């Protein structure tokens, strides 16, 4: 048996994310205020299940079935509702995302999630379900067969197999938009552009790029995450074209220098502008190898004595002694070898870039598994000119 211990080493995958200072479109880093998705939610019933629906303990499912049948003109005695077995029916929450500018009659995807004790939604059909917004208005109607990306199978003995989550399903294009969210664009005199990652420098670059493209001062920075943009007179009747023109403009975003370390997975991500002050780095590792084995001392055959046919285990350090009774003696043997790798010292000049830092670390034989410890030590010494974030 061989066990090897590495002291001070963390196994990880190193990812270097370096920006090439390429410009990106504004639509990738910012969005217009008021142009956004809206969340919808509803409560419905999935029917047609093969005995995998809610049990009789799900009282809300039974009540929903009774209410649905009564709306269809079928009267059910509520005092005898215990006789209803909803094993082929499951109560679900239905959620959807209403995109901006969705028109009446367009279709959107819906997601179904069981809220009872159903085992699977496979093979079921969602009955007509209204989807509400936060204002309690109905914006879409959902209905259709449910698609489940998994399954569950149970045998008579109670054992079974399950793949993915069979109590969650989808209906692609399963909801029809019944009400539009009004977004008035024409005749707007001012638009607001908000950044996904607020930054003073990036906001200033966007303002300058918009003013340069428009040929006049139409944009101004309100704060690092919001810009106000005037609509030129020539675009007042076609604001959508002005918004498309702005989205296509390209800007090189800026950001704070940061090193992100995930010690659980051993991942390190470093930005382009990470800088190192003058610092000397020495690195070395200690490797310990432990080998364990057993030494067996077998007496001659037909050895006389009371210990004939017996086996004895001698504790480590007491040596292997053959008893006069002819016993078999097993002695554990442990061999420990410690090896310390030679470390070298290298001087890293101040102001070096990320590429120069990696080149210097490679020069002293640093492997990716050691980089996390080195970066933390450099930060502790005050030589890492970047924000160090540990997640």
N, C-alpha and C positions, 0 to 999 in steps of 0.2 A: 504494500500500500504506500503510495507516494502522495504527499500533500505539499503544495507550494504556496507560500504566503508572500504577497507583494505588499510592502509597506509604503504607504503614502501614494498609492496609485489609484486612480478612478478610471474605469473603462467607460468610454463614451464615443459618440460620433461627433466630429467637429464640422460645423457648418460655417463657412465664411460667406456672409452676405455683403457684398461690396457693390456700391452704386457706381454706375458708369457715368454719372452726371448727365443722364439723358433726360430730355424734357418729356413730360407726359401731358396728356390732354386734361383740361380743367374738369371734364366730366368724371375723371377717375379719382380726383382728390377733393371735389366739392360738389354741392348740389344746390338747387334753387329752393329757397324757403317756400313752403306750401305745396311743393310737388313731392308727394310721398305716398307710401302705401298706407292702407287702413286695415285694421284687424277686425275680423268678424267671428262670431261664435254662436252656436246653437245647440239644442238638445234634441236628439232623435232616437228612433228605434231601428235596429237592424233585424230583419226577419229572414226566415228560410234557413236557419242554421240547423245542422245535423246533430241536435242534442248537445251542442257546445255553448248554449246561451246561459243566461243568468239562472240561478237557482231560485227556489221559492223564498229564500231569505232576502232577496232583493225586492223589498216592498215597493220601492219607487217604480220598478219595472212593471209590476202588476198593476199599479195605479195608472201608469201611462197607457197600458194596453186597454184598460177599462175606459179611460177618457177617449182614446182613439176610436174604439168601437161605438161609444155613445154618440160621438160626432157624426158617425156614419149611420146613425139611426138604429143601432143594435143596443138594446137595454140589457145591462148586466146587474144582477143583484149584488150590491156591494157587500152585503153581509155574508155572501157565499164566495167572496173573491179568493178565499183560500184554496178553492178547487182549481184555480187557474195555475197551470204549470208552464212557466215561461222558459222552458229549456231550449226552445227554438228561437227565442227572442233575446236580444241584448240591448241594454240602454247605453248610448254612446254620446260623447260630446263631439260636435262637428265644428272644426275651425277652418278658416280660409283667410287668404290675404287678398284684399281688393286693391289692384294696382291703380296708380293715378290715371285719370282720363279714361277709365273703363266705361264703356257705353252700355246702355240698356240692351240686353240680348246677347252680350258677349259672355263667354264661359270662363270659369276659373277652377283651379284644382281645390279639392277639399281633403282634409285629414280627419279620420275617425279614431277615437280612443275609447275603449270600454271603461265604464265607471262602476260596473258591478263586479260580479264574480264569474263572468263568462270565461270559458277556456279558449275560445277561438272565434274570430269573425269570418273565417274562411267560408266562402260559398254564400254569404249573406247578401241582402239587398237593403239599402237604406231607404226608408220611406220618406215622403216629402217633408223636408225640414227647413224652416225659415232661419236665416242667418242674420243676426243683429249686429249693429255697431254700438259704440259706447253711448250713443244718444237713444238707444232702444228702438231705433227705426230698422225696418227690414230692408236690407240692401241686396240680398240674393236668396235663391231657393235651391236647395241641394236634394238630389235623389239619384239612385242608380246602384249598380252592382259594385260590391266592395272587392278590392284587390288586396291580398295579404301576402307579403313577402316572406312567408314562413309557414310552419305547420306544427301541429302537436298530435302525437299518437300515443294512446295508453292501452296497455294490455289488461287482461282479466285479473292478473295478479297485482295490478297497481303500478307496475313499472312502465316506462314509456320513453319517448324521445321527443325533443322539442328543438326547433330551429328558429332563430330570430325571435320576433315578438308577434305572435299570432293574434294578440288582442289589440293591435293597431293596424289600421288599413287606410287605403287611399281610394279616391275616385277621381281619376284624371278628367278634367273638364266636367266635373260632376255638378257644378252649380251654375245657375244662370243669373246674371246681374239683372235686378229688377229696378234698382234706383241708382242714379249717378251721384257722385260727390261733386258738387259744383266747384270748378276752378276757372275763374274768369281771368283771361290773359289780356285780351284786346282792351285798349284804352288805359292800360296800366302805365303810369309815368315813372315808376321806380321798381326795381327788382332787388332782392336780397340774396346773396350767395354765401352759404356757410361752408366752412372747411370741415372735412372729416377729422383732421388732426390739427387743431388750432396752433398757429405759429406766427409770430410777428413778421419774421423775414419772408416766409412764404406768402403771407397776406400782402405784403408790400410789393413783392414780385408780381403777384396777380394783378394788383391795381395798376402798376406800370404797364404791364402787357396789354390790359384792356384799353387803357387810355391811348397807348401807342397804336393799337389796331383801329380804334374808333376815330383817331385824329383829333380828339378833344378830351377834356377832363370830365369823364362821365362816371368814373368809379372813385370811391373813397373808402378807406378802412375805418370801420366803427370800432372793432376790437380785433384781436388776433384770430378770431374764428368767424367773423362776419364782415361782409363788404356790401355797401349800398351802390347800386348801379342805375344810373338814369337811362331811360329809354329815349333815344334820339327822336326828333320829330318825324323823321322819315319812316320810323318803325312803329309808331303808335298804333297803326291799324294792322300790323303784322308782328306782334310781340314774339310769337313762336319762332319766327325767323331770326330775330335778334338773340333769343336764348340759344338757338342752335349755333349761331355765329360765335357766341361767347364760349360754348362748350368745346368747340373745336380748337380754341387757342391753346398753345402749349407753354408750359412753365416748368422750370426745374425746382421741385420742392426742396425745402431745407428742413433740418431737424436737429435735435439734441444728440450729441455723440453718446452712444450707449453700448454697454456690453451686457448681454443677458446670459445668465448661467442657470441651467436647470440641473441641480446636483442629483436629482432622482434618476434622470435618464442620462446625465453626463453630456448634455448638449450645450454648446457655446455658440452664440451669435454675436458678431461684432460689426459695428457700422463702419462706414468708410472714413469718417473724420476722427476716429479714435487716435489719440496721440499719447506718447510716452515721454516723460522727462528723463533726464540723465540718471541711469540706475545701473548697478552691477548685479548680475544674476548668476548664481551658482546652483547647479542641480546634480543630484545623485540619488540613487535608489538602493534599497536594501532588499535582498531576496533571501528567503529562508525556505529550505527544502527539508521535509521530514519524511524519512523512510522507516516504515514499520514492518517487521517480519518475525518469524518464529523459528527457533532452533529445537529440533527434536532429537532426543537421545534414546535410542532403542536398545534394550538389553539383549543378550544372546537368547536364542530360542530355548524353551524348556528350562528357563532359569528357576531354581527352587526358591522358596521363601514365601512369607505371608502376603507379599505385595504382588504376587504373580497375576498378570493380566490387568493390573490397574494402571491408571495414567495420572501423573501428577503435573501440576503447573507451578513452576517456580516463579515467584515475583521477581520483577526486574531488579538487578543489582545484587541478588544473592548467589548468582552463579548456577551452573548446571551440575548437579551432583547425582550420580546414579546410586539409588538406594540398594542395599544388599538384598532386598526382596525381589529384585528384577523388575522394577516399575519403569514404565515409559515416562520420561521427563520432557515437558515442553517448556522452553524458556523464551519469553518475548525479547526481541532485540529492536532497539530504536536507534536510528542514526540521524543526527541533526547536522545539517550543513548550512552555514550562513555565509552569504556572499554580498559584499557591498560594492556597488558599481562606482567607478571613479567619476567624480564630478569635476567640471571645469568652470572657470569664472570668465564671464564675458561682459564687456562694457557696452551698454546701449546708450547712444547719444540722445540728447533731448530733442524733442520735436519730431521724432521719427513717425512714419505713417504705419498703417496696418501691415502692408506688405513688407516693410523693412523690419518690423517687429517679428513677424513670422520667420523671416530669413535669419534673424539673429537667434531666435530660439532653436531653429533647426541646426544652427552651427554648434550648439552645445548638446546636441543629441536628444532634444526634448521630443517625446512622443505625444500624440494628442491626448492620451490619458492623463498626462501630467499638467496640461495647460491650465486646467481649472485652478489647481493649487497655486500655480505661478501667478496667474492673474489676480487672485485674491491677495497674495503676498505683495504684489506690486501696488495694488490699491491701498493696502495697509501702510505701505511705505510712503504714500502720497505721490507716487510717480505716475499714476494712471489718470490722464486728463480726460475722463469720461465718466458718465454715470454708470455705476455697477448695480445691476438689478438681479437679484436671486429669486427665482420662482420655484 
